[in-house]
Amino acid sequence: MSGSLEKPEAHLPPRAFLLRMAVGVVIGIGGILPGVSGGVMAVSLGLYVPMIQALANFFKTPKKSFHFLLPVGIGAVAGFLLGAVVLKNAMDRWYEQVLWLFLGLVAGGLPGFIREANEGGFNRRYLIATAFGAALAAILLILDNDSQSAVELESLTPWQALASGAVVSAGTVFPGLSTSFILMYLGWYKPMMDAFAGLQAVTVICVGIGAAACFCATVRAARWIFDRFHGYAYYAVLGFLVVSAALIFPGLSQGWLLSAVDILLAACGAAGAYLMGRINIQ
């Protein structure tokens, strides 16, 4: 799947619009799901590189970039709100099942991810980058363990909300960066989720401003890295992705019925991601 934007999109077909919006929903949910990141979901579903290209070239080709990003942006906002409201309640009741679904999404996106990584051919030195990404993911395990003792705040100040938005945005721009772990470590995760679930306008707006500012500040750097070191960057993310998935692996639920549900959810997630990767959603 090519990682470039080559054709104008003045008249985007409805199916492509809906598919991109669906991917945006997954990216938005992945941005706040513990152990996952929006960038990882974008990479797994084959939309990361064209999305970064569109963001970086927005002022150069505004019409083409806007048509590409609009459905993804709508879906991402919807996914973020859905994650804060519905997913929060679902995770309180069915935490392991939600993780199984998202692990399936990641697994289903791996074939397309590897095809994109090897677009210019495979180089054994890419495995060094994979080891680096895996080591970086292991560091997040330490942060995750430390986050258990972090003091959760009742609410975020505007500055903390701005910083929270920047952290969430960074996890999309730099795939594999698990923003939820960082926010938990700072004690900001729960109050941010509560702010979105309760539609606290000031906090929500500040998070949005922080996210937009981080995008503008970092997206060109991300594009440069993935353009200049395409294979190395992808294989570093692959190492990060595999270890991150292993770290959040919940194990099968007790009882054959719940175990069957876990496996079914993972299979559905994998099938959905694989099919989205096979369909031209760029």
C-alpha positions in Angstrom: 0.0 0.0 0.0 1.6 3.2 -1.1 2.4 5.9 1.5 1.9 8.9 -0.7 -0.9 11.2 -1.9 -0.8 11.5 -5.6 -4.3 12.1 -6.9 -6.6 14.9 -6.1 -9.7 14.0 -4.1 -12.2 16.6 -5.0 -15.0 14.0 -5.1 -14.2 11.3 -2.5 -16.5 8.3 -3.0 -18.9 7.7 0.0 -17.4 4.3 0.7 -13.9 5.7 1.0 -15.1 8.5 3.2 -16.8 6.1 5.6 -13.8 3.7 5.6 -11.5 6.5 6.5 -13.9 7.7 9.1 -14.0 4.2 10.6 -10.2 4.1 10.7 -10.3 7.6 12.4 -12.6 6.1 15.1 -10.1 3.3 15.8 -7.2 5.9 15.9 -9.2 8.1 18.3 -10.0 5.2 20.6 -6.4 3.9 20.4 -5.2 7.3 21.5 -6.6 6.7 25.0 -6.8 2.9 25.3 -4.1 1.8 27.8 -1.2 0.1 26.1 -2.1 1.3 22.6 -1.5 4.5 20.7 -3.3 6.2 17.9 -0.2 6.1 15.7 0.1 2.4 16.1 -3.5 1.9 15.0 -2.9 4.2 12.0 0.2 2.2 11.0 -1.6 -1.1 11.4 -4.5 0.0 9.3 -2.2 1.4 6.5 -3.1 5.1 6.9 -0.2 6.5 8.9 2.2 7.6 6.1 -0.5 9.3 3.9 -2.0 10.9 7.0 1.4 12.4 8.0 2.1 13.5 4.4 -1.3 15.2 4.2 -0.7 17.0 7.6 2.8 18.1 6.6 1.7 19.3 3.2 -1.5 20.9 4.3 -0.5 24.5 3.5 1.1 23.4 0.2 -1.8 21.4 -1.1 -4.7 22.5 1.2 -7.6 21.2 -0.9 -6.2 17.7 -1.4 -5.0 17.4 2.2 -8.3 18.7 3.6 -10.3 16.1 1.6 -8.0 13.3 2.8 -8.0 14.4 6.5 -11.6 15.4 7.0 -13.1 11.9 7.4 -10.1 10.7 9.5 -10.4 13.8 11.7 -14.2 13.4 12.2 -13.7 9.7 13.0 -10.8 10.4 15.4 -12.8 13.0 17.4 -15.7 10.6 17.5 -13.5 7.8 18.6 -11.9 9.9 21.3 -15.3 10.9 22.7 -16.6 7.3 22.3 -13.5 6.1 24.2 -14.0 8.6 27.0 -17.7 7.8 27.4 -18.6 4.3 26.1 -15.2 2.7 26.2 -14.5 3.9 29.8 -17.7 2.1 31.0 -16.9 -0.9 28.8 -13.4 -1.2 30.2 -14.7 -1.0 33.8 -16.8 -4.1 33.0 -15.0 -5.9 30.3 -11.4 -4.7 30.4 -9.8 -7.9 29.1 -12.4 -8.3 26.2 -11.7 -4.7 25.0 -8.0 -5.5 25.0 -8.5 -8.7 23.0 -10.5 -6.7 20.4 -7.7 -4.2 20.0 -5.0 -6.8 20.0 -6.9 -8.4 17.1 -6.9 -5.1 15.3 -3.1 -4.8 15.7 -2.5 -8.4 14.5 -4.8 -8.0 11.5 -2.9 -4.9 10.4 0.6 -6.6 10.6 0.6 -8.0 7.0 0.0 -4.6 5.5 2.4 -3.0 8.0 5.2 -5.3 6.9 4.4 -4.8 3.2 4.7 -1.0 3.7 8.0 -1.5 5.7 9.5 -3.5 2.9 8.4 -1.2 0.2 12.0 -0.5 -0.8 13.2 -4.1 0.0 14.3 -5.8 3.2 17.6 -5.0 4.9 18.9 -7.2 7.7 20.1 -4.0 9.5 16.4 -3.2 10.0 16.4 -5.8 12.7 18.6 -3.5 14.8 15.9 -0.9 14.6 13.4 -3.6 15.7 15.5 -4.3 18.8 15.7 -0.6 19.6 11.9 -0.3 19.3 11.4 -3.4 21.5 13.8 -1.9 24.2 11.9 1.3 24.1 8.6 -0.5 24.7 10.2 -2.3 27.7 11.0 1.1 29.2 7.3 1.9 29.1 6.6 -1.2 31.2 8.6 0.4 34.0 6.6 3.6 33.6 3.4 1.6 33.7 4.5 -0.1 36.9 5.4 3.2 38.4 2.1 4.7 37.3 0.3 2.5 39.8 1.5 4.7 42.6 0.9 8.0 40.8 -1.4 10.4 42.5 -4.6 10.9 40.4 -5.8 14.5 40.3 -9.4 15.4 40.7 -9.3 17.8 37.7 -6.8 19.3 35.2 -5.6 22.9 35.2 -5.7 24.5 31.7 -1.9 24.1 31.4 -2.2 20.4 32.4 -5.0 19.9 29.8 -2.8 21.6 27.1 0.0 19.2 28.0 -2.3 16.2 28.0 -3.5 17.1 24.5 0.1 17.4 23.4 0.9 13.9 24.8 -2.1 12.3 23.1 -1.1 14.0 19.8 2.5 12.8 20.1 1.3 9.2 20.3 -0.4 9.6 16.9 2.5 11.5 15.3 5.1 9.0 16.7 3.6 5.5 16.5 4.2 3.2 19.4 4.3 6.0 22.0 1.7 4.8 24.5 0.2 8.1 25.7 -2.0 6.5 28.2 1.0 5.2 30.2 2.5 8.6 30.2 -0.7 10.3 31.4 -1.2 7.6 34.1 2.4 8.2 35.2 1.6 11.9 35.6 -1.8 11.2 37.2 -3.6 13.0 34.4 -5.3 10.0 32.7 -8.5 9.7 34.8 -9.2 13.4 35.1 -8.8 13.8 31.3 -11.2 10.9 30.7 -13.7 12.3 33.2 -13.5 15.7 31.5 -14.4 14.2 28.1 -17.1 12.0 29.6 -18.6 15.0 31.4 -18.0 17.3 28.4 -16.1 19.9 30.6 -15.8 22.5 27.9 -12.7 24.4 29.2 -10.6 21.2 29.7 -11.8 19.7 26.4 -10.9 22.8 24.4 -7.5 23.0 26.1 -6.8 19.4 25.3 -7.7 20.1 21.7 -5.5 23.1 21.4 -2.6 21.2 22.9 -3.1 18.4 20.5 -3.2 20.7 17.5 -0.1 22.6 18.6 1.8 19.3 19.0 0.7 18.2 15.6 2.0 21.4 14.0 5.3 21.2 15.8 6.2 17.6 15.2 4.5 16.3 12.1 7.2 17.6 9.7 9.8 15.8 11.9 7.9 12.6 11.7 7.5 12.9 7.9 11.2 13.5 7.5 12.1 10.4 9.6 9.7 8.1 7.7 10.8 9.5 4.3 14.5 9.5 5.0 14.7 6.3 7.0 11.6 4.5 5.8 12.5 0.9 6.6 14.4 1.6 9.8 11.5 3.7 11.1 8.9 1.0 10.3 10.9 -1.8 11.8 11.6 0.2 15.0 7.8 0.7 15.3 7.4 -3.0 14.6 9.6 -3.9 17.6 7.7 -1.4 19.7 4.4 -2.7 18.5 5.1 -6.4 19.2 6.5 -5.8 22.7 3.7 -3.4 23.5 1.1 -6.0 22.5 2.9 -8.6 24.7 2.9 -6.2 27.6 -0.9 -5.6 27.5 -1.7 -9.3 26.7 -4.5 -10.0 29.2 -4.6 -13.8 28.9 -7.8 -15.8 28.4 -10.7 -15.2 30.8 -11.7 -17.9 33.1 -14.4 -20.2 31.8 -14.8 -21.7 28.4 -17.6 -19.2 27.3 -15.6 -16.1 28.2 -12.5 -17.6 26.7 -14.4 -18.2 23.5 -15.6 -14.6 23.5 -12.0 -13.4 23.9 -10.9 -15.4 20.9 -13.9 -14.3 18.9 -13.3 -10.6 19.6 -9.6 -11.0 18.6 -10.6 -12.8 15.4 -13.2 -10.1 14.6 -10.6 -7.3 15.2 -8.0 -9.1 13.1 -10.4 -9.7 10.2 -11.7 -6.1 10.3 -8.2 -4.7 10.2 -7.0 -7.1 7.5 -10.0 -6.2 5.3 -9.5 -2.5 5.8 -5.9 -3.0 4.9 -6.9 -4.8 1.7 -9.3 -2.1 0.6 -7.9 1.1 -0.8 -8.8 3.6 1.9 -6.1 6.1 0.9 
